[in-house]
Amino acid sequence: MSLLENVLKVVKILDRPEVSKDDLRELLKRSNRITLTFKTVKGDKGSTLFVKFHAKGLGEGPTIGVIGRLGGVAARPTMLGLVSDADGAIVALTVASKIAEMYEYGDLLGGDVIITTHITTHAPIKPYKPVPMMDSPVDIFTLLKEEVDPKMEAIISIDATKANKIINHTGIAITHIVRDGWILKVSDDILDIYTRVTGEPPVIVPLTMQDIIPFSTRVYHINSIVQPWIYTAAPILGVATTTRMPVPGSATGVTNALVLDLASRFVLEVVKEYVAKRIRFHDEEEWNTIIKVHGEIKDVMKRGAPI
């Protein structure tokens, strides 16, 4: 099952100087079981359109969240067209559009799916090493609070992760599971999904403790892919779109529809398996052992983030 057609529809909408709510409604609001809401969030450098898609399941399974993380989909007027950083929003909205199709046809999921992202076509650019990155018109902590919903029992966070020298792979990579400031083992269940969807050996994002602490701590972060953990107790899986060579988040002409299709199919499979209660993000017994023996570290790891 390819989601390439869905990817291209989303890309066509997001590639415009102004993104229409009506176009998004037409794409995503295709069932009375789907709630679609919009909110304009303002910051010191402009504003962004926050989008929340909630597909009501049959009530038989847990609720999963999908977050499209990014600074902006474009950097007008400096750069014209979609930037590399747009991948998080594209994949999140592609998965939402496919679920909308499924619900229209009667393929209902056992649990709820809540998908959040934001859209700004006029985001700033900031200097960064090894290559420039996208900034956001709105403070990252404001966005994180909007992206996380307390109903989410597990979260998939999607972010372009190309502005580095350590993931030398064109395609997708996944993170360890992050929960309450702890970096847990990579999920075996999710590894199985990765290998069957991609047909390739898994590629893992090399997270460090620096990537977990808030952006307010001025040290190197690979990106913000797992930063939503600050505002949720749910376990988080990061899904990164990646390249063999460093690509600036602000670069245009680099949107890879085939990688976006791959990322979208992978995320959708994790969603379907999780709400059907066929996979786990982590071992709950091991988690309880960690907390019992070593205690909580979330308060230390959250220092500097506005709560």
C-alpha positions in Angstrom: 0.0 0.0 0.0 1.6 3.2 -1.1 0.7 6.6 0.4 2.5 8.5 -2.4 -0.8 10.0 -3.7 -1.6 11.2 -0.2 1.9 12.7 0.2 1.5 14.6 -3.1 -1.9 16.0 -2.1 -0.5 17.3 1.2 2.6 18.7 -0.5 0.5 20.6 -3.0 -1.5 22.2 -0.2 1.5 23.1 1.9 3.6 24.5 -1.0 1.4 27.5 -1.3 2.3 31.0 0.2 -0.9 30.8 2.2 -2.4 27.5 3.4 -6.2 27.3 3.3 -8.2 25.8 6.1 -10.9 24.8 3.6 -8.3 22.7 1.6 -7.3 20.9 4.8 -10.9 20.3 5.8 -11.6 18.8 2.3 -8.6 16.5 2.7 -9.1 15.5 6.3 -12.7 15.9 7.4 -14.3 12.9 5.6 -16.2 11.2 8.4 -18.4 12.2 11.3 -16.0 10.3 13.5 -13.3 12.8 12.7 -12.9 16.1 14.6 -10.7 18.8 12.9 -9.7 21.9 14.8 -7.6 24.9 13.9 -5.9 27.5 16.2 -3.7 30.4 15.3 -0.8 30.6 17.7 1.1 33.9 17.8 4.7 34.5 18.9 7.4 37.1 18.9 8.4 36.3 15.3 5.0 35.8 13.7 2.3 33.2 13.9 1.5 29.6 12.9 -1.6 27.6 12.2 -2.0 24.8 14.7 -3.9 21.7 13.4 -5.5 18.9 15.5 -7.0 15.9 13.8 -8.9 13.5 16.1 -10.2 10.2 14.7 -12.6 8.5 17.1 -12.0 4.7 17.2 -14.3 1.9 18.3 -13.3 2.2 21.9 -11.6 -1.2 22.0 -8.0 0.0 22.1 -5.7 2.8 23.5 -5.3 6.3 22.2 -2.1 7.1 20.2 -0.8 10.5 19.3 1.1 11.5 16.2 3.0 14.8 16.3 4.5 16.5 13.2 7.5 18.5 14.7 9.0 21.4 12.7 9.9 25.0 12.8 8.0 25.8 9.6 7.1 24.4 6.2 8.6 27.4 4.3 10.8 30.4 5.0 9.2 33.1 2.9 10.3 35.7 1.7 13.9 34.5 2.1 13.3 31.1 0.6 10.5 30.2 -1.8 9.0 26.7 -1.7 8.8 23.8 0.8 11.9 23.5 3.0 13.5 20.3 4.3 12.0 21.0 7.8 8.5 20.6 6.4 8.8 16.8 6.6 7.2 16.4 10.0 4.1 18.3 9.0 3.9 16.5 5.7 4.1 13.0 7.2 1.6 13.8 10.0 -1.0 15.2 7.6 -0.4 12.4 5.1 -1.2 9.8 7.9 -4.2 11.9 8.8 -5.4 11.9 5.2 -5.1 8.2 4.9 -7.0 7.6 8.2 -9.7 9.9 6.9 -9.9 7.7 3.7 -10.1 4.6 5.8 -12.9 6.0 7.9 -14.8 7.1 4.9 -14.6 3.6 3.5 -15.6 2.0 6.8 -12.2 0.7 8.0 -12.3 1.9 11.6 -9.5 1.6 14.1 -10.0 0.1 17.6 -8.6 3.1 19.4 -8.5 6.9 18.9 -5.8 8.6 16.9 -4.9 12.3 17.7 -2.6 13.9 15.1 -1.2 17.4 15.7 1.2 19.7 13.8 1.5 23.3 12.8 1.8 25.2 9.5 3.7 28.4 8.9 4.9 29.4 5.4 6.9 32.4 6.7 9.2 31.0 9.3 12.7 32.5 10.2 16.0 30.8 9.6 18.7 30.6 12.3 22.5 29.9 12.0 23.4 26.4 13.1 26.3 23.9 12.6 26.9 22.0 10.5 24.2 23.7 8.3 21.5 26.4 8.9 18.2 25.3 10.4 14.7 26.6 10.5 13.5 28.6 13.4 9.8 29.0 14.4 7.8 32.2 14.7 6.5 30.8 18.0 8.4 29.7 21.1 9.1 25.9 21.1 7.6 25.4 24.5 4.3 27.0 23.4 4.3 24.6 20.4 5.1 21.5 22.5 2.2 22.3 24.9 -0.2 22.6 22.0 1.1 19.4 20.3 0.7 17.1 23.3 -2.8 16.0 24.3 -3.3 14.4 27.8 -5.4 11.6 26.1 -2.3 10.3 24.2 -1.2 7.1 25.8 1.8 6.7 23.4 3.2 9.2 21.0 5.0 9.1 17.6 7.0 12.3 17.0 8.1 13.0 13.4 10.9 15.4 12.5 13.3 15.9 9.6 16.8 15.0 11.0 19.2 15.7 8.2 21.3 18.6 9.6 23.9 16.3 11.2 27.0 14.2 10.3 26.0 11.1 12.2 23.0 9.5 10.5 24.5 8.7 7.1 21.4 7.2 5.5 18.7 8.3 3.1 15.3 7.2 4.4 14.0 7.0 7.9 15.5 6.3 11.3 13.9 5.7 14.6 14.8 6.7 18.2 14.9 4.8 21.4 11.7 5.1 23.4 11.8 8.2 25.7 9.6 8.4 28.8 9.8 10.9 31.7 13.4 11.8 30.8 14.6 8.2 30.6 16.1 6.9 27.3 14.7 3.3 27.1 15.6 0.4 24.8 14.5 0.4 21.2 11.2 -1.4 21.0 11.4 -4.9 19.5 7.9 -4.7 18.2 8.6 -1.4 16.4 11.9 -2.8 15.0 9.8 -5.6 13.4 7.5 -3.0 11.8 10.5 -1.0 10.6 12.1 -4.0 8.8 8.9 -5.2 7.2 7.9 -1.7 5.9 11.4 -0.7 4.7 12.8 -4.1 3.8 16.1 -2.9 5.3 18.0 -3.2 8.6 16.9 -0.7 11.2 18.7 2.7 11.4 18.6 4.2 14.9 19.0 7.8 15.9 21.9 8.1 18.3 20.1 10.0 21.1 22.1 11.5 24.0 21.0 13.1 27.3 21.7 16.4 25.6 18.9 15.7 23.2 16.5 15.0 26.1 17.0 18.2 28.1 15.0 21.3 27.1 16.2 23.6 24.3 16.5 26.3 26.9 19.7 24.6 27.9 22.1 26.1 25.3 23.9 22.9 24.3 23.9 20.9 21.1 20.7 19.0 20.4 20.4 16.8 17.3 16.9 18.4 17.0 13.6 18.6 18.8 12.3 15.2 17.8 11.8 13.8 21.4 11.2 17.2 23.1 7.4 16.5 23.5 8.3 14.2 26.4 8.6 17.4 28.6 4.8 17.8 28.6 3.6 14.2 28.8 4.0 11.0 30.8 3.4 8.9 27.6 6.3 7.0 26.0 7.6 8.7 22.8 9.0 7.2 19.6 10.8 9.5 17.3 10.6 8.9 13.5 13.3 10.9 11.6 13.5 11.5 7.9 17.2 11.3 7.1 19.9 11.8 4.4 23.4 10.5 3.7 24.9 14.0 3.7 24.0 17.0 5.9 21.0 19.0 4.5 20.0 22.4 5.9 16.5 22.4 7.4 16.0 25.7 5.4 17.0 24.1 2.1 14.4 24.0 -0.7 14.2 21.5 -3.6 15.0 18.6 -1.2 11.5 17.3 -0.5 11.8 13.6 -1.2 8.3 12.2 -1.9 9.5 8.5 -1.7 11.0 9.0 1.7 7.9 10.8 2.9 5.8 7.9 1.6 8.0 5.4 3.5 7.8 7.4 6.7 4.1 7.8 6.4 3.6 4.0 5.8 5.8 3.2 8.8 3.9 5.6 11.1 0.5 4.3 10.0 1.6 0.7 10.6 2.7 1.6 14.1 -0.6 3.4 14.7 -2.7 0.4 13.5 -0.7 -2.1 15.5 -0.7 0.0 18.7 -4.5 0.7 18.8 -5.1 -3.0 18.1 -3.0 -3.8 21.2 -0.6 -5.9 19.2 2.6 -4.0 20.1 4.1 -2.2 23.0 6.4 0.8 23.1 8.2 -0.6 26.1 8.1 -3.3 28.8 6.0 -2.0 31.6 7.6 -4.4 34.1 11.0 -3.2 33.2 9.8 0.4 33.5 8.5 -0.2 37.0 11.8 -1.8 38.0 13.8 1.3 36.7 11.6 3.6 38.7 11.7 1.4 41.8 15.5 1.0 41.9 16.7 4.3 40.4 13.8 6.7 40.9 12.4 9.5 38.7 14.7 11.9 36.9 12.0 14.0 35.1 12.3 17.0 37.4 16.0 17.2 36.8 15.7 16.7 33.1 13.0 19.3 32.7 14.9 22.1 34.4 14.7 25.3 32.3 11.4 24.4 30.6 8.3 26.4 31.5 5.8 24.0 33.0 
